Amino acid sequence: MAELPGAQDAVALIEFAFAAPLLLLLGLGGMELAHSANTHMRVSQLAMLVADNASRLGDRETLAAQRVFEGDLNDLLEGAEIHAGDLDIYQNGRIIISSLERNADGGQWIHWQRCMGMKQVDSAYGPAGTGETGTGFAGMGIAGEELVAPPNGAVMYVEVILDYQSLTDVPLISDYIMPGVIRSEAAFTVRGSRDLTGIFAQTGVDAANCNVYEAL
């Protein structure tokens, strides 16, 4: 016992035993931060892709305004799922496409919306029909800096919401690093001349209505 205070056998092993949990926590935290940043970037890119492609939809009739069909939007949503890959966007989140237009009073309104995904969340700006009359609806986007549709035109506004799927399940990391829900929005003005009367139905094609919460 007299030799115990001066004993130095296995000091390195004991020091490692104390340091290992901290090193492991730092390593896992770094991995989670990188994964979170990458997921944020992918969700942002997905929102941009969907909005850009939505702004290009329509048949190519040269002598008439381009019409958008339900099948066009379904194809767009299916393509978004492929692009999202292992994010499993429709299992873990939702995509909302809104057509922001001008109403008869010169105000802004959400003419129609199409949605896909199992997450129980709706548009942050209201359902289809919001702002149909009057000028009380400012538009979509950051408060005070809302995007507005041009006269005789439309803006495709896309919201992508995803429940973040972490790499780890360590409480200390999940409490301070994991973002929980990732949300990204993007908008593109419709290219060319579009028929703004609405979305045209097709036989045998179901609309991706926003009162349904399902995956493809």
C-alpha positions in Angstrom: 0.0 0.0 0.0 2.9 2.3 0.7 4.0 2.1 -2.9 0.5 2.9 -4.3 0.8 6.7 -4.3 3.9 6.6 -6.5 2.7 3.8 -8.8 2.6 4.8 -12.5 1.8 1.5 -14.1 -0.9 1.7 -16.9 -1.1 5.5 -16.5 -1.5 5.9 -20.3 -4.3 3.4 -20.4 -6.2 5.2 -17.6 -5.7 8.5 -19.3 -7.0 7.1 -22.6 -10.0 5.7 -20.7 -10.9 9.2 -19.5 -10.2 10.8 -22.9 -11.8 8.2 -25.2 -15.5 9.2 -24.5 -14.7 12.9 -25.1 -12.8 12.1 -28.3 -15.7 9.8 -29.4 -18.2 12.6 -28.7 -16.2 15.1 -30.6 -15.9 12.8 -33.5 -19.6 11.9 -33.6 -20.4 15.6 -33.3 -18.2 16.5 -36.2 -19.8 13.8 -38.3 -23.3 15.0 -37.4 -22.5 18.6 -38.2 -21.1 17.6 -41.6 -24.2 15.4 -42.3 -26.5 18.3 -41.2 -24.8 20.8 -43.5 -24.9 18.4 -46.4 -28.6 17.6 -45.8 -29.4 21.4 -45.7 -27.6 21.9 -49.0 -29.4 19.0 -50.7 -32.8 20.2 -49.5 -32.1 23.7 -50.8 -31.0 22.3 -54.1 -34.1 20.2 -54.3 -36.3 23.2 -53.7 -34.5 25.2 -56.5 -34.7 22.2 -58.9 -38.5 21.8 -58.4 -39.3 25.5 -58.6 -37.1 25.8 -61.8 -38.7 22.8 -63.5 -42.2 23.9 -62.4 -41.7 27.3 -64.1 -40.9 25.4 -67.4 -43.9 23.1 -67.4 -46.5 23.2 -70.2 -47.2 21.8 -73.6 -45.4 23.4 -76.6 -48.3 24.8 -78.6 -46.8 27.6 -80.6 -50.0 29.4 -81.3 -51.5 29.3 -77.8 -50.6 29.7 -74.2 -48.9 26.7 -72.7 -51.2 24.5 -70.6 -50.1 22.5 -67.5 -51.6 19.1 -67.0 -51.9 17.0 -63.9 -49.5 14.5 -65.4 -46.9 17.2 -65.8 -46.9 17.9 -62.1 -46.9 14.3 -61.1 -43.9 13.7 -63.3 -42.2 16.7 -61.7 -42.9 15.3 -58.2 -41.6 11.9 -59.2 -38.5 13.4 -60.6 -38.0 15.3 -57.3 -38.1 12.0 -55.4 -35.4 10.5 -57.7 -33.2 13.6 -57.3 -33.7 13.5 -53.5 -32.3 9.9 -53.3 -31.7 8.6 -49.8 -33.4 11.6 -48.2 -36.6 9.7 -48.8 -38.3 13.1 -49.2 -41.9 11.7 -49.3 -41.5 9.3 -46.4 -39.8 11.9 -44.2 -41.1 15.2 -45.5 -43.3 17.0 -48.0 -43.0 19.2 -51.1 -45.6 21.9 -51.7 -45.9 23.7 -55.1 -47.9 26.9 -55.2 -48.9 29.0 -58.2 -48.7 32.6 -57.1 -50.7 34.9 -59.4 -52.6 38.2 -59.6 -56.3 38.3 -58.8 -58.9 40.3 -60.5 -58.4 43.2 -58.0 -54.7 43.4 -58.8 -53.7 41.7 -55.5 -51.7 38.5 -55.0 -53.3 35.1 -54.6 -52.4 31.4 -54.5 -54.4 30.0 -57.5 -53.5 26.4 -57.0 -51.3 24.0 -55.0 -50.1 20.5 -55.5 -48.4 18.5 -52.7 -46.7 15.2 -52.0 -45.3 13.6 -48.9 -46.4 11.9 -45.7 -45.4 14.7 -43.3 -48.4 16.4 -41.8 -47.5 20.0 -42.7 -49.2 22.6 -44.9 -48.0 25.7 -46.7 -46.7 28.5 -44.4 -48.7 30.9 -46.6 -52.1 29.3 -46.7 -54.0 26.9 -48.9 -55.0 27.4 -52.5 -57.4 30.3 -52.8 -55.6 32.5 -50.3 -55.9 36.1 -51.4 -58.4 35.3 -54.2 -60.1 38.7 -53.8 -58.8 42.0 -52.6 -55.2 43.1 -52.0 -54.7 41.9 -48.4 -52.4 39.0 -49.3 -49.0 40.5 -49.7 -47.4 37.5 -51.5 -45.1 34.7 -50.5 -41.7 34.8 -48.8 -40.0 36.7 -46.1 -42.4 39.1 -44.3 -41.9 42.6 -45.7 -39.9 41.2 -48.7 -42.6 39.0 -50.3 -42.4 37.8 -53.8 -45.2 38.9 -56.1 -46.4 37.7 -59.4 -46.2 40.0 -62.4 -49.2 41.0 -64.4 -50.5 38.2 -66.6 -47.8 35.9 -65.2 -47.2 33.5 -62.3 -44.5 32.6 -59.9 -43.9 28.9 -59.0 -43.2 28.9 -55.3 -41.9 25.7 -53.7 -41.6 24.7 -50.1 -39.6 21.6 -49.1 -39.9 20.4 -45.5 -37.9 17.4 -44.3 -37.6 15.7 -40.9 -33.9 15.4 -40.4 -32.6 11.9 -40.1 -29.5 11.8 -37.9 -26.5 9.6 -38.1 -26.4 9.1 -34.4 -28.8 8.8 -31.5 -26.6 10.4 -28.8 -28.8 12.7 -26.6 -26.1 15.3 -26.1 -25.6 15.6 -29.8 -29.2 15.5 -30.7 -30.0 18.2 -28.2 -27.5 20.7 -29.5 -26.6 19.8 -33.1 -29.5 18.1 -34.8 -31.8 20.6 -36.7 -35.0 18.6 -36.2 -36.9 19.9 -39.2 -35.2 21.4 -42.3 -37.2 23.8 -44.5 -36.2 25.4 -47.7 -38.1 27.6 -50.2 -37.5 28.6 -53.8 -39.3 30.5 -56.5 -39.1 31.0 -60.2 -41.2 33.2 -62.5 -43.0 31.1 -65.1 -41.2 31.1 -68.5 -43.0 32.0 -71.6 -46.8 32.3 -71.9 -48.8 30.0 -69.6 -52.5 29.3 -69.6 -53.4 30.6 -66.1 -57.0 29.3 -66.0 -55.7 26.3 -64.0 -54.4 22.8 -64.2 -55.9 20.6 -66.9 -57.2 17.2 -65.9 -56.2 14.0 -67.7 -58.1 10.8 -67.9 -56.7 8.2 -65.4 -54.3 10.7 -63.8 -54.9 11.6 -60.1 -54.1 15.1 -58.9 -51.5 15.5 -56.1 -54.0 17.2 -53.8 -52.8 18.9 -50.7 -55.4 17.4 -48.4 -53.8 14.0 -48.9 -50.6 13.1 -47.0 -49.0 10.2 -48.9 -45.9 9.1 -50.7 -45.6 8.2 -54.3 
